Amino acid sequence: MTRTAGRRRSRSWAAVAGTAALLALVSACGNSSSGGGAGSVEGSKITLSVQAGLVPQFKKYVAAYEAAYPNRKITVESLPDDATQYVQQLVTERLGNKLPDVLMNVDYAANQLADGNITLDVADRLKEGKLGLKGSSFLPQFLGQYRPVSHPEEITGLPVSADSTTLFYNKTIFQKAGVTELPKATWTWDDLYRVGAEIQQKTGGRYAGLFPPLGIGDQAAVYNPVIRAYGGFVYDPKTKKSGIGEPAAVKAWTQLLKAYGTAAPKYSANSAGLPKFEQGQTAMAFSVRATVPTQKETLKDDWDVQTMPKIDGNPTVGGGSYGLSISRASNHQDAAWAFLAWFYSQDGGMKLAQATGQVVPPTLEGVDNGAWRQLPAPPQNEAAFAQDAKDAYLPPALPGAAQKALTDSVIKAVQQVELQHKSVASAFGDAEKAVNQALQSAK
C-alpha cells in the first residue's frame, strides 16, 4: 500500500511503544483532574491539538468555524507526528493538567488513551443526538474503533474519514503492456495476480504488475481482512490470543506471499526501494482515498480505482482512521462538543474536509451522497471508495506492546519465508508464539 500522503499523521500500524508505565500512572490518577465542567459555548475559548502535519488543514477549519460563530475562539496546537512521541506528549499533558479541550485520536492508540483517562466518553451525547450529532449516523465499524476494549459501551472518539483500502490501477501501464483486461468489481485475488504477472512479464519487469500486498510485511490493513476472509483471525479480544499461525491464517499468508516475484517484485526489506504508484512504477497498488491529491499531483498517467478483490465472494477491505476526541480534563466540554457538531455536519467542517479530496465522510449519508463524489476525475469510479468503506473490516487493536510485537513478528516471518525459505506454517507458528507471549505480558 502506498503511504497515505505521509499518512497525514505518520500513521503506524504498530502500537505506540514505551508509554505503558506512564499510561498506568495516568490511569491511577483516576478522575481527579478531570474537569467535567460544561462551561458556556458562546464566548468560549478552547484549544484543539492535532499532529503537526494536520495543523494547516485544521487552522482552515477553525477559521471557518470562527467566521460562522464570531464569539467562539479556538487555538490550534501541534502534537508530534511521530506515533510514540504523540502519545507520550498527551500523557505528559494529562499529568500536568494541560490537555487541550479537543484532541486528535488515532485508532491504534484509542484504547490506551481511554484507559489512561485522557479521552471523554461521549456515548450518551451521541445517543441523544445533541446538536444534531448522532452515533447512528456513523459507519459502525469506524466508530467502533473508538470503543475501548475494556469498556465497549463507551465511545471516546469520532472518526474523521472512512479510510479503507482500495485498488488503484494505472491504465497507461496496462496499455503499454498490451493488457486489455482492467480490474473489475468481481475480481478475485487470483485475477489480480494473473493480470499483475502478465503486465510484469510483458514489460520485461520495466513496470511492476502490483505493489507487494504485504509490502515489507508491515501492511496490516491488507493482511487482517484477508485472514478473516479465509476464516481466521489475527487477534481475538475475548480469548486475548493471536491466531496468525493457525491453519486458516496460514492459507491467507500463503496467498499473500505468492505475489512476490510473480505479480509483484521479489521481496525487499528496503521499503524505500519498492515501486511507487504515484511515480508511475507499478500498474496496481492498494491505497486509500487520502492519497488521491498526491496521485493527481504527481501521476500524469491515466488512472482509476476499483474495489478490493474478493476471496470466496468475501470482501477483503481493510482500513483505519484518525479521529477527534474531547479531553476528560476539559472545563469546556459543551464548547468542544459544539465544535465537533459543526465539524461533522455536511455544511460545516466536513464540507471543507471533502473539498481537499482526501476525505470520505465516516457517515452513511456522507459515503453515499457527500460532496467528495462530485470532485473532478481522476478517479472516475468514486463508487469504489464508497463500497469499500462500507465493506471495510477494522480489527481490534492489541493491548499495550503486543501490537508492536505483532508487527515485528509478521515482518520477521515474511523475511524468513522469502529470504530463508522457511515454511509458511513454521514461520508464522513461531510468530504466533511471540505475539501470544507479548499478550500474556500485557494482561
N, C-alpha and C positions, 0 to 999 in steps of 0.2 A: 504494500500500500504506500503510495506516495505520502509525504508528510503533509499535514493539514495546514498549509500556509504558515509554516513554523509552528503549526498546531495552535496558533493564536495564543498559546499559553504554555509552550514547551510540554505538550502532553506526554506523559509516560504511562505505559500500560503496567509498569512496575509500581509497586506501592511506594509510599513515602517511607523511607527507612530512617532509623536513628532518632525517631521522635517519640517512641513508646513511653519512655520514662517521663518525659515532660508532659505528655498527654495524661498519663496516670496521675501525675501531680495535680494537673488542672482539674481532672475529674474528681479527685479527692476534695477539691475546694468546694464541690457542690454548687449550690446556687448563691453562695454568699456574696458574690459580686455581680449577680445577675440583676440588671437594672429593673426590668419588668415594667417600668413606668411607661404609660401610654404617651404622655406628652401631648401637645397640641399639634395639629397639622399646619394650619395657617400660621405663618411667622416662624416655622420650624427651620432649623439649621442642622443638617445631618451630614455624615461622612459616608462615602462609598469607596471600597477598596477592591481593585481588580489587578490581575497580573499586568506587568509593565506593557506588554505587547498589546493589551486591550485598552490602555488608558486613553489614547487619542479618540478611539471609537466611542468610549463611554462619555468622554467630555462633550461630544456632539449630542449624545442622548440627553445628557444633563442640561445642556444649553436649550434644547427644545422643550424640556420639562419646565425649566425656569421661565421660558418665554410664555408657556401656557399658564403657569402659576407663579407670577412675579413675587409673591410673598413667601415662597418656599425656596430655600437655598440648599444646594448640595455641593460639598467639596469632594473631588475625586482624588483618591490617594493610590499609591502604587504598591503592589505586592511583588515579590521576586518571581521571575519567570521559571527559575529552577524549582522543580517539584518539591524537593526536600526542604529548601530554604523557605518556600511558600508556606508550608505547614508550620515550620519552626517559628516563623515570624508571627503567625496567628496565635500560636501557643504562648509566645513571649508577650504579645499584646494582651492576651487574656489574663495572664498572671499579673500584668501591670495595670489592669483595668483601663486599657487604652484601645479596645477593639472598636472598629468602625461600626456604624449602625447597620449598613448593608455590606456584605462581603461576598466575594466570588467563592463559590464552592466548586469542587470537581468530583466526578463520580468515584475516582479511586481513593479519595480522601474523605468522602462524605461520612462513612462510619466513624472514622477517627475523630472528626470534628464534632460529630453529635455526641459520641461517648465522652469527649473532653469538655462537654458543656459549653461549647463555643457557639453552636447554631441553635436557633429557636425552633421549636415545634409549631408549625402553622397549620396543622391538620384541621383544627376547629375553624380557623378563619376560612380555609378553603371549602369546608363543608357548608359553612354559612353563605359562601359566595360574597364575602364582604367587599364592597366597592366593585362588585361585578367579577371578581377573580375567583373562579371555581375550580376545584380539583378535578371535577368530572370532565372538564374541557380538555385536559391534557392527555396525550398518549400515555396509557398506563405504565408501559414498560420504562419510559423515560422518567416519568415522575417517580416510579418505583426505585430508581437508583438513589433517591434521597430519603428512602425509608430505612432507618438504621436496623441492622440485623438484630440488635439487642432489643429494639422496640419498634417492630414493624408497623404498629398502629400510628406512629409518628411520621411526619413529613417535615424534613429540616432544610429543604431547598427546592427551588423550581428550575427545571432545565431551560436553557436559553435557546437551544437549537436541537432538532432531531437529527443528530449526526449519525448516519447509517452508511455502511459500505455499499458501494455501487460500482458496476463495471464500466470503466471509461475505455473507449476504443478510438484509435486513430485511423480514420477512413483513408487518409493519404497513404499510409504504410500498407494497408490492405491492397490498395490499387497498385502500388509499386511491386508488391509481391505477386500480383495477379490472382489474388484470392477474392472471390466474389461473395462468399458466404459471410455476411455480417452477423454479429451477435443478435440473438432473438430472446424473447422473454421465456421461451420454452427450453433454452439450452440447459444441458446438464454439465457437470464438471468434465465428463469425458468429451463433450463437444468442445468445451473451452480448450482442453489440452490438445485435441486433434487439430483444431484450427491454428492454435498457437504454434504447434510443432511444424505445421505446413508453412506458416509465414517464416519461421526461423530457418527452415530448410531451403525454401525458395529464394531467400535473400542471402543465402550463404553466411548467415549469422550477422549480417550487417545490422539487422534490426532484431531485437528480442521479440519473440511472439507474445510473451507475457512477463510482467514483473513477477518475480517469485512470490507465490501466495504467502509463504511463511517469512519472506524477507531473509534476515539472518537467523530467524527463529523467534522473532520478537512480536509477531503480528497476532496478538490475542484476539483482536476483533475479527480475524479470519478464522482462526482455529476453533474458537469457542462454539460458534454456530455449526461448523462442520461436524465436530464431535457430537454435538446434540442431535444433528440430523441422522447420524448413524446409531442413535440410541444411547450414547454415552454421556458422561458429564466430566467437567473439569473440577468442579468443587460443589459438594452438597452441603449447604449450611446446616441441615438437620443433623447429619451424622458428623459434620465437621471433618470430612475426609475428601481427598482428591482421587479421581478415577482416571488420571491421564495414562495409566499403564494397563487399564482393563481392556478386554478384547474389542469392545466396540470402539474405544478410543484408538486402539492400535490400527483398526481398519481406517479410521479417519486420518491418522498420521501417515499411513501408507499412501493414501490417496493424495494428500497434500505434498508429500515428498516426491511423488512421481514427476512433478513439474520440473525439478532441477535437471538440466541437461537435455531436456526434450522440448517442452513448450516454453521453458524459461532457461536462462543461462545456468551453467553449473554453479554449485554452491560457492559463495564467497562470504567470509566473515567480515569483510570490509563493506559496511553499508554504503559508504561514500562512492564505492565503485559500481553499485548496482545501477541498471539503466533507469533513466528518468523519463517518465511520461511527458512531463511538461517541456522537456528538451527534444521531444520527437525521437527518442531512442527505443521505445518499446510500443508495440501495437496495442497492447491491452494492459490495464492495471486496475487494481481495486483502490478506490479513494472515496472521498466524501464531498458533500456539497460545498464545504468551506474552502476547498481548493479551487473552485471554479474561477474566481477572479484571477488567480495566479495562472491557471491554464489559459485563460483568454488573453492575458497579457503577454505570456512568453511563447505559447504554442501557436504557430502560424498555420499549421496544417488543419485540414478539415477533420473534426472530431465530434463525437457524440457519447451518450451514455445508454446503458441498458441495465435491467435488473440483474441481480446476482444469479449465478447458475444454481440449479436445484440438485438435490440428491434424493432419489426415490420420490420425487414430487414435493419434497420438503424444501422451503426456503433456507438459504444459508447466509442470512444477512446478520452482520454484527454491527456494533456501533458504540457510542459513548456520548458523553455530554459534559459541559461545564454548566454551572447554574449560579443562581443568586440566592443568598440566604440572609435572614435578619439575625443579628447578633443577640444572644440571650442577655448580654450585658447592656443592650441599648436602652436608654431612657426615652427614646423617641420611636417606639415600635409602631405606633399608628402612622407617624410620618413616613417611616420606612415602608410600611405596607402600602401607603398611598402611592409612593413612587413605583413599587412593584406592580400595583394595579394599572397604573398608566403604562409602564414599560411593556406589559404583556397584552395590552389592548391593540387590536388591529389598526387603530387610528393613532396610536401613540408610538412608543418606542419600537414595537415590533414592526411597524411600517418602515421606520428608518433602518432597522436591522436587515429587513428583507432587501432593501434597496442596495445594500452592499454586495448582494449576490452570494453571500456566504451562508445565509441562514434559511433553513426550512423550519418554520414555526413548530414548536413541540405540541401544538394543539390539533385536534381533529379538524376543526374549521380551517385553521391555518394551512394544514397539509393539503386539504382539498381545494381551497379557494383563495389562498394567500396571494398577495401581490407578487411574490417571488416567481410565480408560474407565468407571469407576463413579461419577464425580463427578456431582452434581445438574445437570440441564439448566437453562438453555441452555449450550451447544448440545446438541441431541439426537443429531445424526449424528456421533458421535465417530469412526465408521469412516472418515470423510473425511480426518481428520488422519492416521490410520494408513496409508491408501492413499497419500496424498500424500508421507508420509515415505519410503515405500518407492520411490516414483517420482521423488523429488527428484533434480535434476541440480545438482551443485555444481561450478562451473567452477574451473579452476586460477587462482590469483592471479597477476597480472602482477608482474614483479620491480621492486623499487625504486619510483621516482617514476612509472613507466609506468602504474601503477594509477590514480593521480590524474589523469594525462593522459587516460586513458580516460574517467573520469567527467566531466572538464571538457569534453572533445571531444564526448561524446554530448549533454550539456546544450546546448552551443553549436549542434550540428547540429539538434537538435529545435527550438530557437528560430529558427534560420534557415529551417526548413521552415514553421513555424507563424506566425511573425511577419513574415518577409521573403519568404515564398513561393518560396524556393529549392527546386529539385527534390530529392527524397529521395536520388537517386543522387549528385548533385553534393555535397550537404551531408555525406553520410556517406562519400563518397570522400575529401573533404578531412579529415574526422575520422580516417579510417583512416591517412592520411599522417602526421597529427600524432602518433598513437599509435605508429606504427612508428618514427618519429624518436625518440620517447622510449624505445622498446625498444632501439634501437641504442645510445643513450647509457647504458642500464642494463647493457649487456654488460660 
